[in-house]
Every structure is written in structure tokens, then in C-alpha cells.
């Protein structure tokens, strides 16, 4: 992926996370830009996984990391 596309995608994910945090649906204790980078890097790891079950677990763990802290 080109640098320009990566920056654009990160911005989209950051905006979505910010909206979710503002609505109380996603965690707000970490800046949206950081969470966007964490999520995109975590999900990039899916390319090296060897099973659909592993990919599903990775997505689940990534989603758990976005949930608001009770």
C-alpha cells in the first residue's frame, strides 16, 4: 500500500474511532490516532495467519481493545 493510501486509511479509521468514542461506544482513554494505528497494524497481522479461526480470533481481540473501559 502506498504511503498516501495508508495515511488516508488511517485517517478514515481514526475518524470512525473518534465518532465511536464520542458516542460512548468505543474507548475514549486512548487518542483515536493511536487506536487507529494499533488496529491497522494488528489487522495487518492477519496476512500471516494460517487459519480462518486465527483470523477470527485476531479480529475479536482487536475489537475487544476498542471497547470502552467499564
Order of alpha helices (4+ residues) and beta strands (2+ residues): alpha-alpha-alpha
